């Protein structure tokens, strides 16, 4: 369920609000153990996603590094190469 959570720090351009929200959603889904909450839990679920996304954005703003920013396309190509090697038949 958490395979969609990607590293968001130290990329150029910086992570978008949509990427942060998607990571928060995956995290809450994992913790809650469900991909879709019941109506009784929907408000708490959405509030948790919103709060975690908000805190994540603050975290990303405050993190510092001396490493050069990573390129999204290059990192995606590396991930595809690792996947191809792992699942080669």
DRENBA-378825 format. One line per field, with one value per residue (C-alpha): x, y, z; residue in one letter. Coordinates in steps of 0.5 Angstrom, whole numbers, plus 500, padded with zeros to 3 digits. Last residue first. Example, Ala and Ser with C-alpha at 12.3 -4.5 7.8 and 13.67 -1.06 7.14 Angstrom:
REM residues 2
px = [527,525]
py = [498,491]
pz = [514,516]
type = [S,A]
//
This chain:
REM residues 89
px = [526,528,524,529,534,528,526,533,533,526,528,534,530,525,531,534,527,526,533,536,538,546,548,549,542,537,530,526,521,521,518,513,510,510,506,501,501,500,494,490,491,489,483,481,481,478,472,471,471,463,463,467,474,477,484,484,489,489,496,497,492,494,501,498,494,500,504,499,498,505,506,499,503,509,515,521,523,529,529,532,526,520,522,517,510,507,510,506,500]
py = [474,480,483,486,488,492,495,497,500,503,506,509,512,515,518,521,524,527,531,531,537,538,535,540,539,543,541,547,547,540,539,545,541,535,538,541,534,531,535,535,527,527,531,527,520,524,526,519,515,514,514,508,510,508,505,502,500,506,507,505,509,515,514,513,520,524,522,524,530,532,530,535,540,540,537,542,543,541,535,535,532,529,521,517,514,510,504,505,500]
pz = [467,469,475,479,473,470,477,478,471,472,479,475,470,475,479,472,470,477,477,484,488,489,496,502,505,509,511,513,507,507,514,513,507,511,517,512,508,515,517,511,511,518,517,511,515,521,517,513,520,520,513,513,510,503,502,509,514,518,518,511,509,513,510,503,503,506,500,495,499,498,491,490,494,489,491,489,482,483,488,495,499,496,497,494,498,492,495,501,500]
type = [X,X,X,X,X,X,X,X,X,X,X,X,X,X,X,X,X,X,X,X,X,X,X,X,X,X,X,X,X,X,X,X,X,X,X,X,X,X,X,X,X,X,X,X,X,X,X,X,X,X,X,X,X,X,X,X,X,X,X,X,X,X,X,X,X,X,X,X,X,X,X,X,X,X,X,X,X,X,X,X,X,X,X,X,X,X,X,X,X]
//
